[in-house]
Amino acid sequence: FYFSAQEGILIFYHIKDLQYEMKICADISQPITNLMFSPDYTSLLLVTDQGTVYSYKPARSGEAVKLLDTSSSCFLAADFLTPGSNYCVSVTIAGEVQVWSLGYGTLLSKLNLGTEVHV
């Protein structure tokens, strides 16, 4: 399973019986607040508290790639929109829901809910 530390490190734990193996997958140097797999489990979305979204592809075991930077310290969470993994939706603490194109890192649409959002 995947785990993120407050320091912005993505860690993978392989657990079998009573033994485990730990592997550091990526270090993005920003606290990770949300981890979400794409519907086909090929990409992992890493969301930071500073409004940056990264993609990590476990099969490639490479570095996390920055997809978008909303530059918003009130960024709360993000998730993939299905089908596929070309778009994601995010929400801020202030209640703004945003739809993003992951291929271009651009904001496509937003909606203000008019209320604060909490996890």
Buried (B, 14 or more C-beta within 10 A) or exposed (E): EBEBEEEBBBBBEEEEEEEEEEEEBBBBEBEBBBBBBBEEEEBBBBBBBBBBBBBBBBEEEEBBBBBBBBEBEBBBBBBBBEEEBEBBBBBBBBBBBBBBBBEEEEEEEEEEEEEEBEE
